[in-house]
Every structure is written in structure tokens, then in C-alpha cells.
Amino acid sequence: MRRKRKILILVAAILIVFGLLSYYLSNNSVPVLSPSGLVATKQKQLMILALALAAIVVLPVYSLTIIIALKYRETNRKAKYDPDWDHSRVLETIWWLVPMAIILVLSVITWKSSHSLNPYKPLASSGKTLNVEVVALDWKWLFIYPQQGVASVNRLEMPVSTPVHFYITSDTVMNSFWIPALAGQIYAMPGMTTQLNLEANKIGTFAGSSANISGEGFAGMTFSAVSAPLYKFNEWLAQAKSSTNSLSVAMYQQLARPSQYNPVAYYKQPVNGLFNAIINRYMMPNQSLASGVQM
């Protein structure tokens, strides 16, 4: 009777945990599980496939662990005692071949997905790609649109269903650029350029952040990624171009100073070559930022 009660308590506890988890997922949007972009959708499919393959091993192992612990506990005098049992070739074949097969399948999936989801790989599209230069600062994000002649702080605007090619660096410590609903994270490192390609296939505002702890103001180093129709994007460009602030070298140096929970800000006419100058001054420490831009 006591054994049945314990089993019922265990089953009830498992059901409660799964019930609470299901309730949370049904009432809350988890970005990586509710992708709004082409890349993020493929990444979600990859995670589900990897989880399903892992479950082939994990579920039987944990189930057998519970069964064995209950059946062969000290107080169970009815459990069969078989000290002369050596091994089973059938069981050993299963627990060696199944993991080997899973590892082989995962290896093939990893190889193919590493190439198909390469963040540097441009996305196939009939439309024109939008190029955005991203600079991680203490503790804010600067987005420069070199072809459109505008820049923004803590707000990324892009047309829906349009490939966006990011060039990413840092003018402070290493950070990590991440928009969970659209793509995986990629590091932003001083003196280096990383790249990321993504495309939002839904209209909306998505949360972006740094996924790498970078100091005192890390918690507020967030931004909004807005996917809008083309006409809305053009309206935003016009608004940014009407800003009274120009992103000169002096303005950038003021912006680069450490600050927390920065409001959204727009700049017109970012100085030519600013992104490359930020990178190059880590390669040539004696060169000033002003000498690296094109005036």
C-alpha cells in the first residue's frame, strides 16, 4: 500500500510539472519557440530534432533508473536476487548501437546545418539586401545604415521580408548580439568584424539584447528590432534624417561614453568610414578615430 502511494505521488508530481510547463508555454511567448524569421524557424526545427534524438536515450535511461531504484530498494524483499548474472549480449548490443547511431545521425545533421545556417552566408532573395553596421557600446547598441545615411541607438528598423546583412563589432568589451525571434546570437568583439544574415517574415517588434555579460549596465543593454512594411520603413528613414543631431566623430565619442538605460536616439549623416575607423583603431592604437574616417 505504501509503495502504491509513493508511485502515485511521483506520477502526480510529474503531471503537475508538465501541466505547469504547458500552461506557461500556452500563455507566454518564448521567442526561440515562436520564431518570426526564416533563420530562427530553421533553428527551431533543428533544436526539436536534436531534442527528439536525445530523448531516445534520455527517456529510457531515466525511466529505468526510477524502475530499478524502486524495484531493488533495500526494503523490497520480493525483488529477485541473481548474483550469478553476468551480462546480456542483446542488451549490450542495444546500449552500444543505439547511441552510436544517434551520434552518427547528429554528426550528419550538424555538418549540414553548420553550412546551411552559416551566419555569414547571404540569404537567397529576389529583393535588395539591407546592410546595417552594428557597434556594441557601454551599454547600448548603435546601428548605422551606411547606404541610407542614418543611424540609431537601441532601435533597429528593417522592412519585412527583406534580407538584412549585419556587420558587427564592439567599441568596448566583448558582447553578443541577439534577436531570439529572428536568429541566433553572434559575438561582437573589439578590433574584429562578425557578420549575421537574417530576415523577418512577420511584421512586429522583437526584443534584442546582449547575451554576454559586459559589466554594470548589462541588464539595460537591450534594443527593439522592428519589422515593418516598406512604406513604414521609409517613413522611419525620413524621421531619422530630420534629426537635429549628426553622427560626427565628436558626437560619436560623446555617445561612446559609458551610460545605462539609454533612450532611443536618431542621427543623420553618420560620418563616412566610422565603422571601419572604430575597428582599425584597435589594430593601430596610435591612430585617432578622426584620422580613420573620410571627411
HELIX and SHEET records of a PDB file:
HELIX    1   1 ARG A    2  ASN A   27  1                                  26    
HELIX    2   2 PRO A   31  LEU A   33  5                                   3    
HELIX    3   3 LEU A   38  LYS A   71  1                                  34    
HELIX    4   4 ARG A   89  SER A  116  1                                  28    
HELIX    5   5 PHE A  218  GLY A  220  5                                   3    
HELIX    6   6 LEU A  230  LYS A  241  1                                  12    
HELIX    7   7 VAL A  249  LEU A  255  1                                   7    
HELIX    8   8 LEU A  274  MET A  283  1                                  10    
HELIX    9   9 ALA A  290  GLY A  292  5                                   3    
SHEET    1   A 6 THR A 194  LEU A 198  0                                        
SHEET    2   A 6 VAL A 164  SER A 170 -1                                        
SHEET    3   A 6 LEU A 130  LEU A 137  1                                        
SHEET    4   A 6 LYS A 140  TYR A 145 -1                                        
SHEET    5   A 6 VAL A 150  VAL A 153 -1                                        
SHEET    6   A 6 ALA A 265  LYS A 268 -1                                        
SHEET    1   B 5 ARG A 155  PRO A 159  0                                        
SHEET    2   B 5 THR A 222  ALA A 228  1                                        
SHEET    3   B 5 GLY A 204  SER A 210 -1                                        
SHEET    4   B 5 ASN A 175  TRP A 178 -1                                        
SHEET    5   B 5 ILE A 186  ALA A 188 -1                                        
END                                                                             
